[in-house]
Amino acid sequence: MEKPTFSRHIFWETDFDAIDWKKKEGYVIEKVVEYGNLEDWKLLKQLYGMDKIKEAVLNARYLRKKTSHFFSQIFDEPIENFRCYTSQPLNQELFPS
């Protein structure tokens, strides 16, 4: 897979040039839906498709509240179906939304 042209700031904590875009698709999708802009979103849809995006956001361990509620509407899925909703951190003050 060719290296996509996502905004580099999305992957601030890792070496952008070393990301395996196929092997780490869940990680990439989670980062882009949380921190990407409109152009990143368009590229994400083109690269992975809506089915893989849906699978990744449903299984994400952590998404901000507004992100999970947004995708609940986009995919017409009850918020209770999102892993991040059912496995909230024990101390909410450490992980503000």
Beta strands, then each sheet from edge to edge (+ up, - down):
end
